[in-house]
Amino acid sequence: MGDALEDAHRQRPARDVLLLGRRAFGRPGAFGIELAELSQLSGDWEGAAARMGRGANGRAGAAAERGERVAEAPDAQRERIARLLTEGTPSTLTRRLAGELLLNWGQPLRAWAVFEPSVATPSADAAFAARRFADLAAPAARPTARRARALALARYADLAPEVGGAAARARADAARAFIEAGDRVAARARARTGRAGLECTS
């Protein structure tokens, strides 16, 4: 108990310093990640998630790393956290954070539904994010996780550069993933897309 109280006393001045720095910078989102960590340490998981969502903007790598800590939230609070991050019109990076959390919490298809709009606009960043989602889904053996992984790989295949054969490899990976998920129709469609691409470039 003494250690907990001592930690709480240390967290308050740390939070005050960060809030003071935020005001000095004149940026409402400044130090969002650090404030989220303090909320998490004090057991305020919803507050941590809210700050994480706001702090994610412009700091994709940092948000993904800290998001792993929010993933440790108790089961009873996870649904509230998911709703908090997905209500309204979340930003691209907040969607990615929420999608990865839901994937980690065993809801792969819901995770992809939340995540997918964040990779709708073609860019190198979107391609990286789609591939990362697929990689995160890979260890799970359940059919729903395999389906989510296949959908992410299909999106990555659409975003991957044609140069160097990256797109062709991605389409083949997506086709295999759909077979593993039990969807041979989607697998054949991916395979046909790949052949059509090869014919167009030959």
C-alpha positions as CSV (number, residue, x, y, z in Angstrom):
1,M,0.0,0.0,0.0
2,G,2.8,2.4,0.9
3,D,4.5,1.8,-2.5
4,A,1.2,2.5,-4.3
5,L,0.7,5.8,-2.4
6,E,4.2,6.8,-3.1
7,D,3.8,6.0,-6.8
8,A,0.6,8.1,-6.8
9,H,2.4,11.0,-5.3
10,R,5.0,10.8,-7.9
11,Q,2.5,10.6,-10.8
12,R,0.7,13.8,-9.8
13,P,3.7,16.1,-10.2
14,A,4.7,14.3,-13.4
15,R,1.2,14.9,-14.8
16,D,1.4,18.6,-13.7
17,V,4.7,19.0,-15.5
18,L,3.4,17.5,-18.7
19,L,0.2,19.6,-18.6
20,L,2.3,22.7,-18.0
21,G,4.5,21.8,-21.0
22,R,1.4,21.3,-23.1
23,R,0.2,24.8,-22.2
24,A,3.6,26.2,-23.0
25,F,3.7,24.6,-26.4
26,G,0.1,25.7,-27.1
27,R,-0.7,22.3,-28.5
28,P,-3.7,20.5,-27.0
29,G,-2.4,17.1,-28.1
30,A,1.2,17.5,-26.8
31,F,2.4,14.8,-24.5
32,G,-0.7,12.7,-25.1
33,I,1.3,9.5,-25.1
34,E,3.1,10.3,-21.9
35,L,-0.1,11.3,-20.1
36,A,-1.7,8.1,-21.3
37,E,1.0,6.1,-19.7
38,L,0.4,8.0,-16.4
39,S,-3.3,7.2,-16.6
40,Q,-2.6,3.6,-17.2
41,L,-0.2,3.4,-14.2
42,S,-2.9,4.8,-12.0
43,G,-5.4,2.2,-13.2
44,D,-7.4,4.6,-15.3
45,W,-7.5,2.4,-18.5
46,E,-10.3,4.4,-20.2
47,G,-8.5,7.6,-19.6
48,A,-5.3,6.0,-20.9
49,A,-7.1,4.9,-24.1
50,A,-8.7,8.3,-24.7
51,R,-5.3,10.0,-24.3
52,M,-3.7,7.3,-26.5
53,G,-6.2,7.9,-29.2
54,R,-5.6,11.7,-29.2
55,G,-1.8,11.3,-28.8
56,A,-1.7,8.8,-31.7
57,N,-2.1,11.5,-34.3
58,G,1.2,12.2,-36.0
59,R,3.1,9.6,-33.9
60,A,2.1,6.2,-35.4
61,G,5.2,4.3,-34.2
62,A,4.9,5.6,-30.7
63,A,1.2,5.0,-30.5
64,A,1.6,1.4,-31.7
65,E,4.2,0.7,-29.0
66,R,2.2,2.3,-26.2
67,G,-0.9,0.6,-27.5
68,E,0.6,-2.7,-26.4
69,R,0.3,-1.5,-22.8
70,V,-3.4,-0.5,-23.2
71,A,-3.9,-4.1,-24.5
72,E,-3.2,-5.2,-20.9
73,A,-6.5,-3.6,-19.7
74,P,-8.7,-5.8,-17.6
75,D,-11.4,-7.8,-19.5
76,A,-14.2,-5.8,-17.9
77,Q,-13.0,-2.5,-19.3
78,R,-12.1,-3.6,-22.8
79,E,-15.5,-3.0,-24.4
80,R,-15.7,0.5,-23.0
81,I,-12.2,1.2,-24.3
82,A,-13.2,-0.1,-27.8
83,R,-16.3,2.1,-27.9
84,L,-14.4,5.1,-26.7
85,L,-11.8,4.8,-29.5
86,T,-14.4,4.1,-32.2
87,E,-17.2,6.5,-31.4
88,G,-17.8,9.4,-33.7
89,T,-15.3,9.9,-36.6
90,P,-12.0,8.6,-35.3
91,S,-8.8,9.6,-37.0
92,T,-6.8,7.2,-39.2
93,L,-4.3,6.4,-36.5
94,T,-6.9,6.1,-33.8
95,R,-8.7,3.5,-36.0
96,R,-5.5,1.6,-36.3
97,L,-4.9,1.7,-32.6
98,A,-8.5,0.4,-31.9
99,G,-8.2,-2.3,-34.6
100,E,-4.9,-3.6,-33.2
101,L,-6.4,-3.6,-29.7
102,L,-9.5,-5.5,-30.8
103,L,-7.3,-8.0,-32.7
104,N,-5.2,-8.5,-29.6
105,W,-8.4,-9.0,-27.6
106,G,-9.6,-11.9,-29.8
107,Q,-12.1,-10.0,-32.0
108,P,-10.4,-10.3,-35.4
109,L,-13.3,-9.6,-37.8
110,R,-14.5,-6.6,-35.7
111,A,-10.9,-5.5,-35.6
112,W,-10.6,-5.5,-39.4
113,A,-13.9,-3.7,-39.8
114,V,-12.6,-0.9,-37.5
115,F,-9.1,-0.9,-39.1
116,E,-10.0,-1.2,-42.8
117,P,-11.1,2.5,-43.4
118,S,-7.6,3.5,-42.2
119,V,-6.0,1.8,-45.2
120,A,-8.6,2.8,-47.8
121,T,-6.4,5.6,-49.3
122,P,-3.4,4.2,-51.2
123,S,0.0,5.2,-49.7
124,A,3.2,3.6,-48.5
125,D,2.0,4.2,-44.9
126,A,-1.3,2.4,-45.6
127,A,0.5,-0.5,-47.2
128,F,2.8,-0.8,-44.1
129,A,-0.2,-0.7,-41.8
130,A,-2.2,-3.3,-43.7
131,R,0.8,-5.7,-43.7
132,R,1.4,-5.1,-40.0
133,F,-2.2,-6.0,-39.3
134,A,-1.9,-9.2,-41.3
135,D,1.3,-10.1,-39.4
136,L,-0.3,-9.4,-36.0
137,A,-3.2,-11.7,-37.0
138,A,-0.9,-14.5,-38.2
139,P,-0.3,-16.4,-34.9
140,A,-4.0,-17.0,-34.3
141,A,-5.4,-20.2,-35.7
142,R,-9.1,-19.6,-35.4
143,P,-11.0,-19.3,-38.7
144,T,-12.1,-15.7,-37.9
145,A,-8.5,-14.7,-37.4
146,R,-7.5,-16.4,-40.6
147,R,-10.3,-14.5,-42.4
148,A,-9.1,-11.2,-41.0
149,R,-5.6,-11.9,-42.0
150,A,-6.6,-12.8,-45.6
151,L,-8.6,-9.6,-45.9
152,A,-5.6,-7.5,-44.7
153,L,-3.3,-9.3,-47.1
154,A,-5.7,-8.7,-49.9
155,R,-5.7,-5.0,-49.1
156,Y,-2.0,-5.0,-48.8
157,A,-1.8,-6.6,-52.3
158,D,-3.8,-3.7,-53.7
159,L,-1.4,-1.2,-52.1
160,A,1.9,-3.0,-52.7
161,P,4.2,-1.6,-55.4
162,E,4.3,-3.5,-58.7
163,V,8.0,-2.8,-59.0
164,G,10.2,-5.7,-57.8
165,G,7.4,-8.2,-57.7
166,A,6.1,-7.1,-54.3
167,A,2.5,-6.9,-55.5
168,A,2.6,-10.3,-57.2
169,R,4.0,-11.9,-54.0
170,A,1.3,-10.1,-51.9
171,R,-1.5,-11.4,-54.2
172,A,-0.1,-15.0,-53.9
173,D,0.1,-14.6,-50.1
174,A,-3.5,-13.3,-50.0
175,A,-4.8,-16.2,-52.1
176,R,-3.1,-18.7,-49.8
177,A,-4.5,-16.9,-46.8
178,F,-8.0,-17.2,-48.2
179,I,-7.5,-20.9,-48.8
180,E,-6.4,-21.3,-45.1
181,A,-9.5,-19.3,-44.1
182,G,-11.7,-21.8,-46.1
183,D,-12.7,-19.3,-48.8
184,R,-11.7,-20.8,-52.1
185,V,-13.8,-18.4,-54.1
186,A,-11.9,-15.4,-52.8
187,A,-8.6,-17.3,-53.3
188,R,-9.4,-18.0,-57.0
189,A,-10.4,-14.3,-57.4
190,R,-7.1,-13.2,-56.0
191,A,-5.2,-15.7,-58.2
192,R,-7.1,-14.4,-61.3
193,T,-6.2,-10.8,-60.4
194,G,-2.6,-11.9,-60.2
195,R,-2.6,-13.5,-63.6
196,A,-4.4,-10.5,-65.1
197,G,-1.7,-8.2,-63.7
198,L,1.1,-10.4,-65.2
199,E,-0.6,-10.4,-68.6
200,C,-0.9,-6.6,-68.5
201,T,2.8,-6.1,-67.8
202,S,4.0,-8.7,-70.3
